[in-house]
Amino acid sequence: MSLACALALLLTSLLGHCAAASAASTASGDAMRQPLLLEGPARLPYTFGLHANADLGRLPSHVRQAVVILHGVKRNADDYFAIGQHLLTMAGLAASDNLLLAPNFMAHKDRGVLPGMPVWGGGAWMQGKPSARGVTGITSFQVLDDLLRWLGDPRRFPDLREIVLIGHSAGAQLLQRYAVLNAVTEELQQAGIHVRYVISSPSSYLYLSPERPLGDGFAIPTMQMQACPRYDDYRYGLQHAPAYLPPPQLDGRQLFARYAARDVRYMVGARDTDPQHRYLDHACGAAMQGQTRVARQLAYVGSEHDLSQRWQIPVDHPQRQIPGAAHGAARLFGAPEAVQWIFPTPSGAARRESAGSRLP
């Protein structure tokens, strides 16, 4: 028996016990973390923990929409799962048709780490870096790839028509970079599954050209480069991009063309304007994007319009500032304006009808 098969049998046995133990908890609405067996590089399986509004051992096959919500720097996926449940309720989306998942990127000090699970050091997960313990070498980008392909398997969810990915704060840092760099979106689109990215209040963004906001426009920051020579290195720019972007690597213009064709929308609390916020990235590469999260969102959307004009590539990534909200996720996502922004139509039907029509 091959190593891959032996490992798969071992993990399947383990997951069977875990799924049985969690079934009653899931049925009663408890946000207990459940293990999910994903297929990674070279078809080697690994375990990943997430919260779900269904028993992952007995998945309903009639799901039409999946909502994936990514936690912030505290890795508190249970809190974000509760926020996601409230979002679905406010949007009038029934759990029977809408699968809610809250992945949990684990650090070595976290409780509940299972055998066969990738574990990250510190905030490495939010940058798309590989796991350093447990099952090593699995990037957080790879996890999202594998999760989306798991969702997109028609044998598992034959009625699935839309996936909405929501990232807030640190989760939005991961999601915005993933939305730019991944190659899975078009796979799903071609299978008739629409993908929407909701980027909420990240500390910084991945710029696709070396220009940064200067005055009323965008230019290469020649003066600032003296104090911050690596301002355009990943994770703020494309220099020294991660190995996740395999050769032949797309250049900034090609990445922008693909990203511009994707369904991306930005949101931030209108009061998220504290330049000294404890979780705001204060590195020089981030500071060159703006002084606050509101300023950085406006600057990034402006940079997209600048690139659109320069490269003659249409883009329509709308942005919204949610009235009365600062950086707290519960207050932000609890606003009716946020619910309408995330779910612009009651069931995503309008988006599903246009699925595949926006391919680059």
C-alpha positions in Angstrom: 0.0 0.0 0.0 1.3 3.4 -0.9 2.1 6.1 1.7 -0.6 8.3 0.3 -3.2 5.5 0.6 -2.1 4.6 4.1 -2.3 8.2 5.3 -5.7 8.6 3.7 -7.1 5.5 5.4 -5.7 6.7 8.8 -7.2 10.1 8.4 -10.5 8.8 7.2 -10.8 6.6 10.3 -9.9 9.5 12.5 -12.4 11.8 10.8 -15.1 9.2 11.1 -14.8 9.2 14.9 -14.6 13.0 15.1 -17.6 13.4 12.8 -19.7 11.0 14.9 -18.7 12.9 18.1 -19.6 16.3 16.6 -22.9 15.3 14.9 -25.1 16.0 17.9 -23.3 19.2 18.6 -23.7 20.4 15.0 -27.4 19.5 14.9 -28.0 21.5 18.1 -26.4 24.6 16.5 -23.2 24.5 18.5 -20.2 26.0 16.7 -17.9 23.0 17.4 -14.9 22.8 15.1 -15.2 19.9 12.7 -12.4 18.2 10.8 -12.5 18.1 7.1 -10.3 15.9 4.9 -8.9 17.9 2.0 -6.7 16.7 -0.9 -3.5 18.7 -1.1 -0.5 18.7 -3.4 0.3 15.4 -5.1 -3.1 14.2 -3.9 -1.9 13.8 -0.3 -4.7 14.3 2.2 -4.6 16.5 5.2 -7.0 17.5 7.9 -8.3 21.0 8.3 -10.6 22.3 11.0 -13.6 24.5 10.4 -17.0 25.5 11.8 -20.0 24.6 9.7 -23.8 24.9 9.9 -24.1 21.3 8.7 -22.6 18.0 9.7 -19.6 17.6 7.4 -20.0 13.8 7.6 -23.6 14.0 6.3 -23.7 16.9 3.9 -26.9 18.0 2.3 -26.7 17.7 -1.5 -29.1 20.5 -2.3 -26.9 23.4 -1.3 -27.1 26.2 -3.8 -24.8 28.7 -2.2 -21.7 28.3 0.0 -20.5 31.2 2.3 -16.9 31.0 3.5 -16.0 33.6 6.2 -12.4 34.0 7.3 -11.4 35.0 10.8 -9.1 37.8 11.9 -5.7 37.9 13.6 -7.1 36.2 16.8 -7.9 33.0 14.7 -11.4 33.0 16.4 -13.2 31.1 13.8 -16.0 30.3 16.2 -16.9 34.0 16.6 -16.8 34.5 12.8 -19.0 31.5 12.4 -21.6 33.2 14.7 -21.3 36.4 12.7 -21.8 34.4 9.5 -25.0 32.8 11.0 -26.3 36.2 11.8 -25.5 37.4 8.3 -27.5 34.5 6.7 -30.4 35.2 9.1 -30.5 38.9 8.3 -30.2 38.1 4.5 -33.1 35.7 4.8 -31.0 32.8 3.5 -32.1 29.4 4.8 -29.4 27.1 6.2 -30.9 24.2 4.2 -29.8 25.9 0.9 -26.8 27.8 2.2 -23.7 26.1 3.6 -21.7 28.3 6.0 -18.1 27.5 6.6 -15.6 29.3 8.9 -12.1 27.9 8.4 -9.7 27.9 11.3 -6.0 28.5 10.4 -4.3 27.1 13.5 -1.1 28.1 15.3 1.0 25.7 17.4 -0.3 27.2 20.6 -4.0 26.8 19.7 -6.1 24.2 21.4 -7.7 21.5 19.3 -4.8 20.8 16.8 -5.4 17.3 15.4 -2.9 14.9 13.9 -2.5 15.4 10.2 -3.3 19.1 10.4 -1.2 22.0 9.0 -0.1 24.5 11.7 1.2 28.0 11.0 3.6 30.1 13.0 2.3 33.5 14.1 0.6 35.5 11.3 2.2 33.5 8.5 -1.2 32.2 7.4 -2.5 35.7 6.6 0.3 36.1 4.0 -0.3 32.9 2.2 2.9 31.3 3.7 3.3 27.5 4.2 2.6 25.7 7.4 5.6 25.1 9.7 4.4 22.3 11.9 2.1 19.3 11.7 1.6 18.7 8.0 4.2 21.2 6.8 4.5 23.0 3.5 0.7 23.6 3.0 0.2 27.3 2.2 -3.0 29.0 3.4 -3.6 29.8 -0.3 -3.4 26.0 -1.0 -6.0 25.4 1.7 -8.4 27.9 0.0 -7.7 26.2 -3.3 -8.5 22.8 -1.9 -11.6 24.0 -0.1 -13.0 25.6 -3.2 -12.4 22.5 -5.2 -14.0 20.4 -2.5 -17.1 22.7 -2.7 -17.0 22.7 -6.5 -17.1 18.9 -6.8 -20.5 18.2 -8.5 -20.6 14.7 -6.9 -20.8 16.4 -3.5 -22.9 19.5 -4.3 -24.6 19.1 -7.7 -26.8 22.2 -7.2 -24.1 24.6 -6.0 -24.2 27.8 -8.1 -22.4 30.4 -6.0 -19.6 30.7 -3.5 -19.2 33.9 -1.4 -15.9 34.4 0.3 -15.7 37.0 3.1 -12.5 38.1 4.8 -12.3 40.7 7.6 -9.1 42.4 8.8 -6.3 39.8 8.8 -8.7 37.4 6.9 -9.1 40.1 4.3 -5.4 40.4 3.9 -5.3 36.8 3.0 -8.4 36.9 0.9 -7.4 40.0 -1.2 -4.1 38.4 -2.1 -5.8 35.1 -2.8 -8.4 36.8 -5.0 -5.5 38.3 -7.1 -3.2 35.2 -7.3 -5.4 32.1 -7.4 -6.2 30.2 -10.6 -9.2 28.3 -9.2 -11.9 31.0 -9.8 -12.1 30.4 -13.5 -12.3 26.6 -13.0 -15.4 27.1 -10.9 -16.8 29.7 -13.3 -16.5 27.3 -16.2 -18.4 24.7 -14.1 -21.2 27.2 -13.6 -20.3 28.3 -10.1 -20.0 32.0 -9.5 -17.4 33.2 -7.0 -17.7 36.5 -5.1 -14.9 38.0 -3.0 -15.8 40.4 -0.2 -12.7 42.2 1.1 -13.5 43.8 4.5 -11.1 46.2 6.2 -7.6 44.7 5.6 -4.5 46.5 6.9 -2.9 46.5 3.5 -3.4 45.4 -0.1 -1.4 43.7 -2.8 -0.6 46.4 -5.4 -0.1 45.2 -9.0 2.3 48.0 -10.1 5.0 49.9 -8.3 3.0 53.1 -8.2 1.5 54.3 -4.9 -0.9 57.1 -3.9 0.9 60.4 -4.1 -1.0 63.7 -3.9 -4.0 63.5 -6.1 -2.7 60.6 -8.3 -0.4 57.6 -8.4 3.3 57.6 -9.1 6.5 55.6 -8.2 7.4 57.0 -4.7 11.0 58.0 -5.5 11.5 60.0 -2.3 10.0 57.4 0.0 12.0 54.6 -1.5 15.1 55.9 0.2 13.6 55.0 3.6 11.5 52.0 2.4 13.4 50.4 -0.5 11.4 47.2 -0.3 8.0 48.8 -0.4 7.0 46.8 -3.5 8.0 43.4 -2.1 5.4 40.9 -1.5 3.0 41.2 0.5 2.6 44.8 -0.5 3.7 44.4 -4.2 4.7 41.7 -6.7 8.4 41.7 -6.2 9.6 38.4 -4.8 6.1 36.9 -5.2 5.4 33.6 -3.4 6.0 30.3 -5.0 2.2 29.8 -5.0 2.3 31.8 -8.3 3.9 29.1 -10.4 5.9 29.7 -13.5 5.3 31.0 -16.0 4.3 33.8 -13.6 1.9 36.4 -14.8 3.1 40.0 -14.8 1.2 42.8 -13.1 -0.9 43.7 -16.2 -1.9 40.1 -16.8 -2.8 39.6 -13.1 -4.8 42.8 -13.2 -6.8 41.7 -16.3 -7.7 38.5 -14.5 -8.5 40.2 -11.2 -10.5 42.9 -12.9 -12.8 40.3 -14.4 -13.6 38.7 -11.0 -16.5 39.7 -8.8 -14.7 41.6 -6.0 -16.2 44.2 -3.7 -14.6 46.1 -0.8 -16.1 47.3 2.5 -14.8 49.1 5.6 -16.4 50.7 8.6 -16.8 54.5 8.0 -15.3 55.1 11.4 -12.3 52.8 10.9 -10.1 55.9 10.8 -7.6 55.4 13.7 -4.1 55.7 12.4 -2.8 54.1 15.6 -5.1 51.1 15.7 -3.4 48.2 17.5 -4.0 45.8 14.6 -3.2 48.2 11.8 0.0 47.4 9.8 2.4 50.2 10.5 5.3 48.9 8.4 6.5 51.4 5.8 5.2 49.4 2.9 1.7 49.5 4.4 2.0 53.1 5.5 2.7 54.1 1.9 -0.8 52.9 1.0 -2.5 55.4 3.4 -2.8 56.3 7.1 -6.0 54.4 8.0 -8.0 51.5 6.7 -10.6 53.8 5.1 -7.8 55.8 3.4 -6.2 52.5 2.2 -9.4 51.2 0.7 -10.1 54.4 -1.2 -6.5 54.5 -2.4 -6.5 50.9 -3.6 -9.8 51.4 -5.5 -8.3 54.5 -7.0 -5.2 52.6 -8.0 -7.4 50.1 -9.8 -9.1 52.9 -11.8 -5.6 54.3 -12.6 -4.4 50.9 -13.9 -7.7 50.5 -15.8 -7.1 53.7 -17.7 -3.4 53.1 -18.2 -3.8 49.5 -19.5 -7.2 49.9 -21.1 -8.7 47.1 -19.0 -12.2 47.7 -17.6 -12.7 47.2 -13.9 -15.8 47.4 -11.7 -14.9 46.6 -8.1 -17.2 48.7 -6.0 -16.4 49.9 -2.5 -18.6 50.8 0.4 -18.1 52.5 3.8 -20.6 51.1 6.4 -22.1 54.0 8.4 -21.6 53.9 12.2 -19.1 51.0 12.2 -15.4 51.1 13.1 -13.2 48.0 13.0 -15.2 45.5 15.1 -16.5 42.7 13.0 -19.7 42.1 14.9 -20.9 45.7 14.6 -19.7 46.0 11.0 -21.3 42.8 9.7 -24.4 43.4 11.8 -25.3 46.5 9.8 -28.1 46.1 7.3 -26.0 48.0 4.8 -23.3 45.3 5.1 -25.8 42.5 4.6 -27.1 44.1 1.4 -23.5 44.7 0.2 -22.4 41.1 0.7 -25.6 39.6 -0.7 -26.8 42.1 -3.4 -29.6 39.8 -4.5 -31.7 37.6 -2.2 -30.3 34.3 -3.5 -27.5 35.4 -5.8 -29.8 34.4 -8.8 -28.7 37.4 -10.8 -25.1 36.6 -10.3 -25.6 32.9 -11.1 -27.3 33.8 -14.4 -24.2 35.7 -15.4 -21.7 33.1 -14.2 -19.1 32.6 -16.8 -19.8 35.8 -18.6 -17.0 37.7 -17.0 -14.1 35.4 -17.9 -11.0 37.3 -19.0 
